[in-house]
Amino acid sequence: MGSLEAVKSARCGCCGMCEECTDEYIVWVQERFGGIWVCGLCEEAIKDEQVRLGVGIEVALRAHASFREATSVDPAIRAARSILQLLKKILSTSSPPPTNS
């Protein structure tokens, strides 16, 4: 029988989420992301930033990290901002109500 690799918990350097990983996988991810271990969700977001911005991993990682910092405010404030943006969008795209002649 083959040997089982030790699994340990790794914490994402972006969002703080933990995943169970082998040491080999942790090292592989850290090598790709400048010494920072990132979870699978943040990895996908970073790849999207790379494509969207046309930049390398380091710049995409910084862009994702700054996005995470900007969205880590109090959930009530974040909800209020979202509602305000929605209202602005509705008001800017709506036409005046029809008048009955």
Gaussian input, Z-matrix of N, CA and C with variables (Angstrom, degrees):
# hf/3-21g

backbone

0 1
 N
 C     1     B1
 C     2     B2     1     A1
 N     3     B3     2     A2     1     D1
 C     4     B4     3     A3     2     D2
 C     5     B5     4     A4     3     D3
 N     6     B6     5     A5     4     D4
 C     7     B7     6     A6     5     D5
 C     8     B8     7     A7     6     D6
 N     9     B9     8     A8     7     D7
 C    10    B10     9     A9     8     D8
 C    11    B11    10    A10     9     D9
 N    12    B12    11    A11    10    D10
 C    13    B13    12    A12    11    D11
 C    14    B14    13    A13    12    D12
 N    15    B15    14    A14    13    D13
 C    16    B16    15    A15    14    D14
 C    17    B17    16    A16    15    D15
 N    18    B18    17    A17    16    D16
 C    19    B19    18    A18    17    D17
 C    20    B20    19    A19    18    D18
 N    21    B21    20    A20    19    D19
 C    22    B22    21    A21    20    D20
 C    23    B23    22    A22    21    D21
 N    24    B24    23    A23    22    D22
 C    25    B25    24    A24    23    D23
 C    26    B26    25    A25    24    D24
 N    27    B27    26    A26    25    D25
 C    28    B28    27    A27    26    D26
 C    29    B29    28    A28    27    D27
 N    30    B30    29    A29    28    D28
 C    31    B31    30    A30    29    D29
 C    32    B32    31    A31    30    D30
 N    33    B33    32    A32    31    D31
 C    34    B34    33    A33    32    D32
 C    35    B35    34    A34    33    D33
 N    36    B36    35    A35    34    D34
 C    37    B37    36    A36    35    D35
 C    38    B38    37    A37    36    D36
 N    39    B39    38    A38    37    D37
 C    40    B40    39    A39    38    D38
 C    41    B41    40    A40    39    D39
 N    42    B42    41    A41    40    D40
 C    43    B43    42    A42    41    D41
 C    44    B44    43    A43    42    D42
 N    45    B45    44    A44    43    D43
 C    46    B46    45    A45    44    D44
 C    47    B47    46    A46    45    D45
 N    48    B48    47    A47    46    D46
 C    49    B49    48    A48    47    D47
 C    50    B50    49    A49    48    D48
 N    51    B51    50    A50    49    D49
 C    52    B52    51    A51    50    D50
 C    53    B53    52    A52    51    D51
 N    54    B54    53    A53    52    D52
 C    55    B55    54    A54    53    D53
 C    56    B56    55    A55    54    D54
 N    57    B57    56    A56    55    D55
 C    58    B58    57    A57    56    D56
 C    59    B59    58    A58    57    D57
 N    60    B60    59    A59    58    D58
 C    61    B61    60    A60    59    D59
 C    62    B62    61    A61    60    D60
 N    63    B63    62    A62    61    D61
 C    64    B64    63    A63    62    D62
 C    65    B65    64    A64    63    D63
 N    66    B66    65    A65    64    D64
 C    67    B67    66    A66    65    D65
 C    68    B68    67    A67    66    D66
 N    69    B69    68    A68    67    D67
 C    70    B70    69    A69    68    D68
 C    71    B71    70    A70    69    D69
 N    72    B72    71    A71    70    D70
 C    73    B73    72    A72    71    D71
 C    74    B74    73    A73    72    D72
 N    75    B75    74    A74    73    D73
 C    76    B76    75    A75    74    D74
 C    77    B77    76    A76    75    D75
 N    78    B78    77    A77    76    D76
 C    79    B79    78    A78    77    D77
 C    80    B80    79    A79    78    D78
 N    81    B81    80    A80    79    D79
 C    82    B82    81    A81    80    D80
 C    83    B83    82    A82    81    D81
 N    84    B84    83    A83    82    D82
 C    85    B85    84    A84    83    D83
 C    86    B86    85    A85    84    D84
 N    87    B87    86    A86    85    D85
 C    88    B88    87    A87    86    D86
 C    89    B89    88    A88    87    D87
 N    90    B90    89    A89    88    D88
 C    91    B91    90    A90    89    D89
 C    92    B92    91    A91    90    D90
 N    93    B93    92    A92    91    D91
 C    94    B94    93    A93    92    D92
 C    95    B95    94    A94    93    D93
 N    96    B96    95    A95    94    D94
 C    97    B97    96    A96    95    D95
 C    98    B98    97    A97    96    D96
 N    99    B99    98    A98    97    D97
 C   100   B100    99    A99    98    D98
 C   101   B101   100   A100    99    D99
 N   102   B102   101   A101   100   D100
 C   103   B103   102   A102   101   D101
 C   104   B104   103   A103   102   D102
 N   105   B105   104   A104   103   D103
 C   106   B106   105   A105   104   D104
 C   107   B107   106   A106   105   D105
 N   108   B108   107   A107   106   D106
 C   109   B109   108   A108   107   D107
 C   110   B110   109   A109   108   D108
 N   111   B111   110   A110   109   D109
 C   112   B112   111   A111   110   D110
 C   113   B113   112   A112   111   D111
 N   114   B114   113   A113   112   D112
 C   115   B115   114   A114   113   D113
 C   116   B116   115   A115   114   D114
 N   117   B117   116   A116   115   D115
 C   118   B118   117   A117   116   D116
 C   119   B119   118   A118   117   D117
 N   120   B120   119   A119   118   D118
 C   121   B121   120   A120   119   D119
 C   122   B122   121   A121   120   D120
 N   123   B123   122   A122   121   D121
 C   124   B124   123   A123   122   D122
 C   125   B125   124   A124   123   D123
 N   126   B126   125   A125   124   D124
 C   127   B127   126   A126   125   D125
 C   128   B128   127   A127   126   D126
 N   129   B129   128   A128   127   D127
 C   130   B130   129   A129   128   D128
 C   131   B131   130   A130   129   D129
 N   132   B132   131   A131   130   D130
 C   133   B133   132   A132   131   D131
 C   134   B134   133   A133   132   D132
 N   135   B135   134   A134   133   D133
 C   136   B136   135   A135   134   D134
 C   137   B137   136   A136   135   D135
 N   138   B138   137   A137   136   D136
 C   139   B139   138   A138   137   D137
 C   140   B140   139   A139   138   D138
 N   141   B141   140   A140   139   D139
 C   142   B142   141   A141   140   D140
 C   143   B143   142   A142   141   D141
 N   144   B144   143   A143   142   D142
 C   145   B145   144   A144   143   D143
 C   146   B146   145   A145   144   D144
 N   147   B147   146   A146   145   D145
 C   148   B148   147   A147   146   D146
 C   149   B149   148   A148   147   D147
 N   150   B150   149   A149   148   D148
 C   151   B151   150   A150   149   D149
 C   152   B152   151   A151   150   D150
 N   153   B153   152   A152   151   D151
 C   154   B154   153   A153   152   D152
 C   155   B155   154   A154   153   D153
 N   156   B156   155   A155   154   D154
 C   157   B157   156   A156   155   D155
 C   158   B158   157   A157   156   D156
 N   159   B159   158   A158   157   D157
 C   160   B160   159   A159   158   D158
 C   161   B161   160   A160   159   D159
 N   162   B162   161   A161   160   D160
 C   163   B163   162   A162   161   D161
 C   164   B164   163   A163   162   D162
 N   165   B165   164   A164   163   D163
 C   166   B166   165   A165   164   D164
 C   167   B167   166   A166   165   D165
 N   168   B168   167   A167   166   D166
 C   169   B169   168   A168   167   D167
 C   170   B170   169   A169   168   D168
 N   171   B171   170   A170   169   D169
 C   172   B172   171   A171   170   D170
 C   173   B173   172   A172   171   D171
 N   174   B174   173   A173   172   D172
 C   175   B175   174   A174   173   D173
 C   176   B176   175   A175   174   D174
 N   177   B177   176   A176   175   D175
 C   178   B178   177   A177   176   D176
 C   179   B179   178   A178   177   D177
 N   180   B180   179   A179   178   D178
 C   181   B181   180   A180   179   D179
 C   182   B182   181   A181   180   D180
 N   183   B183   182   A182   181   D181
 C   184   B184   183   A183   182   D182
 C   185   B185   184   A184   183   D183
 N   186   B186   185   A185   184   D184
 C   187   B187   186   A186   185   D185
 C   188   B188   187   A187   186   D186
 N   189   B189   188   A188   187   D187
 C   190   B190   189   A189   188   D188
 C   191   B191   190   A190   189   D189
 N   192   B192   191   A191   190   D190
 C   193   B193   192   A192   191   D191
 C   194   B194   193   A193   192   D192
 N   195   B195   194   A194   193   D193
 C   196   B196   195   A195   194   D194
 C   197   B197   196   A196   195   D195
 N   198   B198   197   A197   196   D196
 C   199   B199   198   A198   197   D197
 C   200   B200   199   A199   198   D198
 N   201   B201   200   A200   199   D199
 C   202   B202   201   A201   200   D200
 C   203   B203   202   A202   201   D201
 N   204   B204   203   A203   202   D202
 C   205   B205   204   A204   203   D203
 C   206   B206   205   A205   204   D204
 N   207   B207   206   A206   205   D205
 C   208   B208   207   A207   206   D206
 C   209   B209   208   A208   207   D207
 N   210   B210   209   A209   208   D208
 C   211   B211   210   A210   209   D209
 C   212   B212   211   A211   210   D210
 N   213   B213   212   A212   211   D211
 C   214   B214   213   A213   212   D212
 C   215   B215   214   A214   213   D213
 N   216   B216   215   A215   214   D214
 C   217   B217   216   A216   215   D215
 C   218   B218   217   A217   216   D216
 N   219   B219   218   A218   217   D217
 C   220   B220   219   A219   218   D218
 C   221   B221   220   A220   219   D219
 N   222   B222   221   A221   220   D220
 C   223   B223   222   A222   221   D221
 C   224   B224   223   A223   222   D222
 N   225   B225   224   A224   223   D223
 C   226   B226   225   A225   224   D224
 C   227   B227   226   A226   225   D225
 N   228   B228   227   A227   226   D226
 C   229   B229   228   A228   227   D227
 C   230   B230   229   A229   228   D228
 N   231   B231   230   A230   229   D229
 C   232   B232   231   A231   230   D230
 C   233   B233   232   A232   231   D231
 N   234   B234   233   A233   232   D232
 C   235   B235   234   A234   233   D233
 C   236   B236   235   A235   234   D234
 N   237   B237   236   A236   235   D235
 C   238   B238   237   A237   236   D236
 C   239   B239   238   A238   237   D237
 N   240   B240   239   A239   238   D238
 C   241   B241   240   A240   239   D239
 C   242   B242   241   A241   240   D240
 N   243   B243   242   A242   241   D241
 C   244   B244   243   A243   242   D242
 C   245   B245   244   A244   243   D243
 N   246   B246   245   A245   244   D244
 C   247   B247   246   A246   245   D245
 C   248   B248   247   A247   246   D246
 N   249   B249   248   A248   247   D247
 C   250   B250   249   A249   248   D248
 C   251   B251   250   A250   249   D249
 N   252   B252   251   A251   250   D250
 C   253   B253   252   A252   251   D251
 C   254   B254   253   A253   252   D252
 N   255   B255   254   A254   253   D253
 C   256   B256   255   A255   254   D254
 C   257   B257   256   A256   255   D255
 N   258   B258   257   A257   256   D256
 C   259   B259   258   A258   257   D257
 C   260   B260   259   A259   258   D258
 N   261   B261   260   A260   259   D259
 C   262   B262   261   A261   260   D260
 C   263   B263   262   A262   261   D261
 N   264   B264   263   A263   262   D262
 C   265   B265   264   A264   263   D263
 C   266   B266   265   A265   264   D264
 N   267   B267   266   A266   265   D265
 C   268   B268   267   A267   266   D266
 C   269   B269   268   A268   267   D267
 N   270   B270   269   A269   268   D268
 C   271   B271   270   A270   269   D269
 C   272   B272   271   A271   270   D270
 N   273   B273   272   A272   271   D271
 C   274   B274   273   A273   272   D272
 C   275   B275   274   A274   273   D273
 N   276   B276   275   A275   274   D274
 C   277   B277   276   A276   275   D275
 C   278   B278   277   A277   276   D276
 N   279   B279   278   A278   277   D277
 C   280   B280   279   A279   278   D278
 C   281   B281   280   A280   279   D279
 N   282   B282   281   A281   280   D280
 C   283   B283   282   A282   281   D281
 C   284   B284   283   A283   282   D282
 N   285   B285   284   A284   283   D283
 C   286   B286   285   A285   284   D284
 C   287   B287   286   A286   285   D285
 N   288   B288   287   A287   286   D286
 C   289   B289   288   A288   287   D287
 C   290   B290   289   A289   288   D288
 N   291   B291   290   A290   289   D289
 C   292   B292   291   A291   290   D290
 C   293   B293   292   A292   291   D291
 N   294   B294   293   A293   292   D292
 C   295   B295   294   A294   293   D293
 C   296   B296   295   A295   294   D294
 N   297   B297   296   A296   295   D295
 C   298   B298   297   A297   296   D296
 C   299   B299   298   A298   297   D297
 N   300   B300   299   A299   298   D298
 C   301   B301   300   A300   299   D299
 C   302   B302   301   A301   300   D300

   B1=1.4411
   B2=1.5155
   B3=1.3515
   B4=1.4523
   B5=1.5176
   B6=1.3097
   B7=1.4543
   B8=1.5364
   B9=1.3143
   B10=1.4584
   B11=1.5197
   B12=1.3300
   B13=1.4544
   B14=1.5197
   B15=1.3160
   B16=1.4602
   B17=1.5162
   B18=1.3055
   B19=1.4602
   B20=1.5171
   B21=1.3352
   B22=1.4547
   B23=1.5160
   B24=1.2888
   B25=1.4485
   B26=1.5277
   B27=1.3308
   B28=1.4669
   B29=1.5213
   B30=1.3306
   B31=1.4638
   B32=1.5300
   B33=1.3378
   B34=1.4550
   B35=1.5277
   B36=1.3212
   B37=1.4573
   B38=1.5160
   B39=1.3285
   B40=1.4680
   B41=1.5241
   B42=1.3288
   B43=1.4645
   B44=1.5163
   B45=1.3319
   B46=1.4560
   B47=1.5174
   B48=1.3269
   B49=1.4592
   B50=1.5294
   B51=1.3206
   B52=1.4670
   B53=1.5144
   B54=1.3278
   B55=1.4598
   B56=1.5178
   B57=1.3147
   B58=1.4577
   B59=1.5274
   B60=1.3217
   B61=1.4700
   B62=1.5213
   B63=1.3183
   B64=1.4611
   B65=1.5204
   B66=1.3261
   B67=1.4627
   B68=1.5282
   B69=1.3342
   B70=1.4616
   B71=1.5287
   B72=1.3249
   B73=1.4693
   B74=1.5311
   B75=1.3219
   B76=1.4667
   B77=1.5219
   B78=1.3140
   B79=1.4709
   B80=1.5247
   B81=1.3265
   B82=1.4689
   B83=1.5328
   B84=1.3279
   B85=1.4705
   B86=1.5225
   B87=1.3157
   B88=1.4645
   B89=1.5232
   B90=1.3166
   B91=1.4630
   B92=1.5226
   B93=1.3237
   B94=1.4687
   B95=1.5152
   B96=1.3415
   B97=1.4591
   B98=1.5217
   B99=1.3107
   B100=1.4641
   B101=1.5126
   B102=1.3324
   B103=1.4545
   B104=1.5113
   B105=1.3132
   B106=1.4659
   B107=1.5202
   B108=1.3346
   B109=1.4527
   B110=1.5194
   B111=1.3319
   B112=1.4622
   B113=1.5202
   B114=1.3388
   B115=1.4632
   B116=1.5293
   B117=1.3135
   B118=1.4624
   B119=1.5205
   B120=1.3406
   B121=1.4683
   B122=1.5208
   B123=1.3305
   B124=1.4622
   B125=1.5232
   B126=1.3312
   B127=1.4658
   B128=1.5264
   B129=1.3299
   B130=1.4692
   B131=1.5224
   B132=1.3167
   B133=1.4689
   B134=1.5227
   B135=1.3219
   B136=1.4642
   B137=1.5258
   B138=1.3248
   B139=1.4764
   B140=1.5311
   B141=1.3278
   B142=1.4696
   B143=1.5213
   B144=1.3345
   B145=1.4751
   B146=1.5249
   B147=1.3365
   B148=1.4602
   B149=1.5217
   B150=1.3190
   B151=1.4621
   B152=1.5251
   B153=1.3333
   B154=1.4680
   B155=1.5205
   B156=1.3446
   B157=1.4631
   B158=1.5234
   B159=1.3469
   B160=1.4607
   B161=1.5199
   B162=1.3465
   B163=1.4618
   B164=1.5194
   B165=1.3201
   B166=1.4576
   B167=1.5179
   B168=1.3203
   B169=1.4663
   B170=1.5257
   B171=1.3336
   B172=1.4591
   B173=1.5270
   B174=1.3275
   B175=1.4660
   B176=1.5255
   B177=1.3226
   B178=1.4651
   B179=1.5232
   B180=1.3268
   B181=1.4618
   B182=1.5229
   B183=1.3269
   B184=1.4732
   B185=1.5208
   B186=1.3417
   B187=1.4673
   B188=1.5263
   B189=1.3211
   B190=1.4644
   B191=1.5240
   B192=1.3247
   B193=1.4674
   B194=1.5207
   B195=1.3339
   B196=1.4662
   B197=1.5230
   B198=1.3315
   B199=1.4612
   B200=1.5232
   B201=1.3172
   B202=1.4691
   B203=1.5180
   B204=1.3434
   B205=1.4616
   B206=1.5211
   B207=1.3233
   B208=1.4612
   B209=1.5183
   B210=1.3218
   B211=1.4655
   B212=1.5179
   B213=1.3288
   B214=1.4570
   B215=1.5266
   B216=1.3123
   B217=1.4597
   B218=1.5251
   B219=1.3001
   B220=1.4672
   B221=1.5253
   B222=1.3270
   B223=1.4715
   B224=1.5289
   B225=1.3174
   B226=1.4678
   B227=1.5292
   B228=1.3239
   B229=1.4661
   B230=1.5217
   B231=1.3298
   B232=1.4627
   B233=1.5232
   B234=1.3383
   B235=1.4723
   B236=1.5186
   B237=1.3229
   B238=1.4686
   B239=1.5273
   B240=1.3189
   B241=1.4709
   B242=1.5270
   B243=1.3304
   B244=1.4681
   B245=1.5199
   B246=1.3223
   B247=1.4688
   B248=1.5166
   B249=1.3243
   B250=1.4587
   B251=1.5275
   B252=1.3325
   B253=1.4653
   B254=1.5220
   B255=1.3191
   B256=1.4594
   B257=1.5277
   B258=1.3222
   B259=1.4678
   B260=1.5295
   B261=1.3143
   B262=1.4698
   B263=1.5211
   B264=1.3213
   B265=1.4639
   B266=1.5245
   B267=1.3170
   B268=1.4660
   B269=1.5232
   B270=1.3254
   B271=1.4600
   B272=1.5257
   B273=1.3220
   B274=1.4628
   B275=1.5261
   B276=1.3306
   B277=1.4618
   B278=1.5193
   B279=1.3094
   B280=1.4660
   B281=1.5263
   B282=1.3195
   B283=1.4567
   B284=1.5235
   B285=1.3238
   B286=1.4522
   B287=1.5370
   B288=1.3299
   B289=1.4685
   B290=1.5304
   B291=1.3334
   B292=1.4800
   B293=1.5256
   B294=1.3190
   B295=1.4604
   B296=1.5136
   B297=1.3213
   B298=1.4605
   B299=1.5231
   B300=1.3046
   B301=1.4539
   B302=1.4989
   A1=109.83
   A2=116.21
   A3=121.35
   A4=111.21
   A5=115.19
   A6=118.85
   A7=110.15
   A8=115.46
   A9=121.19
   A10=108.80
   A11=115.75
   A12=119.62
   A13=109.32
   A14=115.60
   A15=120.39
   A16=109.28
   A17=115.19
   A18=121.42
   A19=107.61
   A20=115.65
   A21=118.90
   A22=109.74
   A23=115.89
   A24=122.10
   A25=109.93
   A26=115.97
   A27=121.40
   A28=107.95
   A29=116.30
   A30=121.82
   A31=109.36
   A32=115.63
   A33=121.88
   A34=110.65
   A35=116.05
   A36=121.82
   A37=113.26
   A38=117.69
   A39=121.31
   A40=111.83
   A41=116.27
   A42=119.96
   A43=113.99
   A44=117.65
   A45=120.83
   A46=115.02
   A47=117.64
   A48=120.59
   A49=109.74
   A50=116.59
   A51=121.44
   A52=110.64
   A53=115.41
   A54=122.38
   A55=107.85
   A56=116.01
   A57=122.33
   A58=108.19
   A59=117.27
   A60=121.76
   A61=110.49
   A62=115.29
   A63=120.11
   A64=108.42
   A65=115.59
   A66=120.07
   A67=110.94
   A68=115.66
   A69=120.58
   A70=111.11
   A71=116.77
   A72=120.89
   A73=110.86
   A74=117.08
   A75=120.81
   A76=109.88
   A77=117.09
   A78=121.31
   A79=110.21
   A80=118.10
   A81=122.33
   A82=110.80
   A83=116.98
   A84=120.59
   A85=110.24
   A86=116.85
   A87=120.36
   A88=111.96
   A89=117.51
   A90=120.52
   A91=110.71
   A92=117.67
   A93=121.63
   A94=112.62
   A95=117.24
   A96=121.13
   A97=113.05
   A98=116.09
   A99=121.37
   A100=115.07
   A101=117.38
   A102=121.00
   A103=114.55
   A104=117.73
   A105=121.89
   A106=108.30
   A107=116.07
   A108=118.97
   A109=107.60
   A110=117.10
   A111=121.84
   A112=109.18
   A113=115.43
   A114=120.32
   A115=109.55
   A116=115.75
   A117=121.03
   A118=113.12
   A119=117.44
   A120=119.92
   A121=111.39
   A122=116.43
   A123=119.34
   A124=110.82
   A125=117.34
   A126=120.38
   A127=110.46
   A128=116.57
   A129=120.14
   A130=111.12
   A131=116.89
   A132=120.24
   A133=110.92
   A134=116.68
   A135=120.77
   A136=110.27
   A137=116.72
   A138=120.09
   A139=110.06
   A140=117.10
   A141=120.67
   A142=111.16
   A143=116.68
   A144=120.78
   A145=110.15
   A146=117.41
   A147=120.88
   A148=110.76
   A149=116.01
   A150=120.78
   A151=110.26
   A152=116.17
   A153=121.01
   A154=111.87
   A155=116.48
   A156=120.98
   A157=113.35
   A158=117.10
   A159=120.24
   A160=112.09
   A161=116.56
   A162=121.87
   A163=110.40
   A164=115.66
   A165=121.61
   A166=111.83
   A167=114.63
   A168=120.62
   A169=111.93
   A170=117.97
   A171=120.47
   A172=111.46
   A173=116.66
   A174=120.91
   A175=110.18
   A176=116.68
   A177=120.78
   A178=110.64
   A179=117.27
   A180=121.77
   A181=110.38
   A182=117.26
   A183=120.75
   A184=111.29
   A185=116.93
   A186=120.57
   A187=109.87
   A188=117.22
   A189=120.49
   A190=110.83
   A191=116.62
   A192=120.31
   A193=110.78
   A194=117.76
   A195=119.52
   A196=110.62
   A197=117.50
   A198=120.97
   A199=109.90
   A200=117.17
   A201=120.92
   A202=110.70
   A203=117.47
   A204=120.76
   A205=110.47
   A206=116.79
   A207=120.76
   A208=112.24
   A209=117.46
   A210=120.57
   A211=112.98
   A212=117.44
   A213=119.27
   A214=112.48
   A215=117.76
   A216=120.75
   A217=110.10
   A218=115.49
   A219=122.63
   A220=110.20
   A221=117.95
   A222=121.05
   A223=113.29
   A224=118.19
   A225=120.72
   A226=110.70
   A227=116.45
   A228=120.26
   A229=109.54
   A230=116.87
   A231=120.90
   A232=110.65
   A233=117.62
   A234=121.10
   A235=110.57
   A236=117.26
   A237=120.64
   A238=110.86
   A239=117.31
   A240=121.04
   A241=110.61
   A242=116.57
   A243=120.14
   A244=110.91
   A245=117.10
   A246=121.02
   A247=110.12
   A248=117.02
   A249=120.91
   A250=111.12
   A251=117.05
   A252=120.49
   A253=110.83
   A254=117.02
   A255=121.10
   A256=110.72
   A257=116.87
   A258=120.29
   A259=111.45
   A260=116.58
   A261=120.18
   A262=110.54
   A263=116.79
   A264=120.99
   A265=110.39
   A266=116.82
   A267=120.91
   A268=110.49
   A269=116.49
   A270=120.39
   A271=112.35
   A272=117.08
   A273=119.52
   A274=112.60
   A275=117.18
   A276=119.28
   A277=113.33
   A278=117.25
   A279=119.27
   A280=110.30
   A281=114.87
   A282=119.82
   A283=107.55
   A284=117.78
   A285=119.53
   A286=110.24
   A287=116.44
   A288=118.81
   A289=110.83
   A290=115.70
   A291=118.42
   A292=109.80
   A293=114.24
   A294=119.57
   A295=108.79
   A296=115.84
   A297=120.70
   A298=108.80
   A299=117.19
   A300=120.96
   A301=110.88
   D1=148.29
   D2=179.27
   D3=-77.33
   D4=158.87
   D5=179.53
   D6=-81.04
   D7=148.37
   D8=178.03
   D9=-90.75
   D10=134.40
   D11=177.98
   D12=-80.76
   D13=144.80
   D14=177.84
   D15=-70.32
   D16=137.64
   D17=179.15
   D18=-113.00
   D19=136.60
   D20=176.65
   D21=-137.57
   D22=166.71
   D23=-177.54
   D24=-84.56
   D25=133.18
   D26=176.44
   D27=-121.14
   D28=135.12
   D29=-178.83
   D30=-101.70
   D31=130.75
   D32=-179.28
   D33=-65.49
   D34=133.07
   D35=178.11
   D36=-74.38
   D37=-9.54
   D38=178.90
   D39=-99.16
   D40=-57.24
   D41=-171.96
   D42=-106.45
   D43=-14.29
   D44=179.06
   D45=87.42
   D46=-1.33
   D47=179.21
   D48=-69.38
   D49=146.18
   D50=178.58
   D51=-104.12
   D52=145.44
   D53=174.45
   D54=-135.91
   D55=149.54
   D56=175.10
   D57=-85.39
   D58=123.79
   D59=-175.55
   D60=-144.06
   D61=159.86
   D62=172.78
   D63=-81.48
   D64=158.13
   D65=177.66
   D66=-58.03
   D67=-40.03
   D68=-179.04
   D69=-59.94
   D70=-44.11
   D71=-179.95
   D72=-67.72
   D73=-40.54
   D74=179.00
   D75=-59.49
   D76=-47.08
   D77=179.43
   D78=-62.20
   D79=-43.34
   D80=-179.80
   D81=-59.58
   D82=-45.19
   D83=179.82
   D84=-66.03
   D85=-44.26
   D86=179.81
   D87=-61.36
   D88=-36.73
   D89=177.65
   D90=-65.15
   D91=-36.78
   D92=-179.98
   D93=-72.68
   D94=-28.66
   D95=-172.73
   D96=-117.88
   D97=39.64
   D98=172.67
   D99=59.01
   D100=37.95
   D101=177.22
   D102=89.80
   D103=-3.72
   D104=-179.95
   D105=-101.66
   D106=134.00
   D107=174.28
   D108=-89.58
   D109=128.94
   D110=178.21
   D111=-121.84
   D112=145.26
   D113=179.60
   D114=-73.13
   D115=171.19
   D116=-179.02
   D117=-61.68
   D118=-37.42
   D119=179.59
   D120=-65.79
   D121=-46.66
   D122=179.04
   D123=-66.97
   D124=-34.58
   D125=177.32
   D126=-59.24
   D127=-44.17
   D128=178.18
   D129=-64.65
   D130=-40.86
   D131=178.55
   D132=-64.16
   D133=-38.37
   D134=178.67
   D135=-66.54
   D136=-41.09
   D137=176.87
   D138=-61.39
   D139=-41.40
   D140=177.36
   D141=-61.57
   D142=-41.26
   D143=177.67
   D144=-62.60
   D145=-40.07
   D146=178.34
   D147=-57.95
   D148=-47.65
   D149=-178.50
   D150=-67.35
   D151=-46.56
   D152=-176.62
   D153=-62.46
   D154=-42.52
   D155=-176.32
   D156=-94.04
   D157=-15.42
   D158=-177.22
   D159=65.82
   D160=43.81
   D161=-176.51
   D162=-126.04
   D163=175.86
   D164=177.31
   D165=-80.67
   D166=176.59
   D167=-177.03
   D168=-61.00
   D169=-41.87
   D170=-176.42
   D171=-60.50
   D172=-46.02
   D173=-179.85
   D174=-67.57
   D175=-41.07
   D176=179.26
   D177=-64.40
   D178=-38.04
   D179=177.47
   D180=-63.15
   D181=-44.12
   D182=177.59
   D183=-63.75
   D184=-40.28
   D185=179.08
   D186=-63.91
   D187=-42.98
   D188=178.69
   D189=-65.71
   D190=-42.06
   D191=180.00
   D192=-63.13
   D193=-40.93
   D194=179.48
   D195=-68.43
   D196=-33.99
   D197=174.95
   D198=-64.25
   D199=-44.76
   D200=179.28
   D201=-60.62
   D202=-41.33
   D203=179.31
   D204=-64.73
   D205=-40.97
   D206=-178.11
   D207=-68.07
   D208=-28.60
   D209=-177.84
   D210=-97.82
   D211=5.63
   D212=-177.82
   D213=-93.32
   D214=21.69
   D215=177.37
   D216=-77.47
   D217=173.26
   D218=179.05
   D219=-50.44
   D220=131.29
   D221=-178.57
   D222=-55.44
   D223=-34.46
   D224=179.57
   D225=-66.38
   D226=-40.15
   D227=178.26
   D228=-67.87
   D229=-42.09
   D230=178.81
   D231=-61.59
   D232=-41.53
   D233=178.09
   D234=-65.17
   D235=-41.80
   D236=179.35
   D237=-63.00
   D238=-41.28
   D239=178.17
   D240=-63.91
   D241=-40.98
   D242=179.56
   D243=-64.09
   D244=-42.46
   D245=178.91
   D246=-64.14
   D247=-41.88
   D248=178.46
   D249=-61.73
   D250=-43.75
   D251=177.97
   D252=-62.67
   D253=-41.03
   D254=178.80
   D255=-62.72
   D256=-44.84
   D257=178.88
   D258=-62.53
   D259=-42.25
   D260=177.88
   D261=-61.07
   D262=-42.31
   D263=179.94
   D264=-64.12
   D265=-45.02
   D266=-179.98
   D267=-62.39
   D268=-45.01
   D269=-178.49
   D270=-67.18
   D271=-34.31
   D272=-178.19
   D273=-76.73
   D274=-25.15
   D275=-177.68
   D276=-101.79
   D277=-9.80
   D278=-177.44
   D279=-82.92
   D280=145.40
   D281=176.42
   D282=-93.08
   D283=161.02
   D284=-179.58
   D285=-62.26
   D286=147.96
   D287=-178.63
   D288=-63.52
   D289=145.04
   D290=179.84
   D291=-67.83
   D292=145.50
   D293=177.24
   D294=-106.25
   D295=142.57
   D296=178.46
   D297=-87.18
   D298=128.62
   D299=-179.14
   D300=-94.54

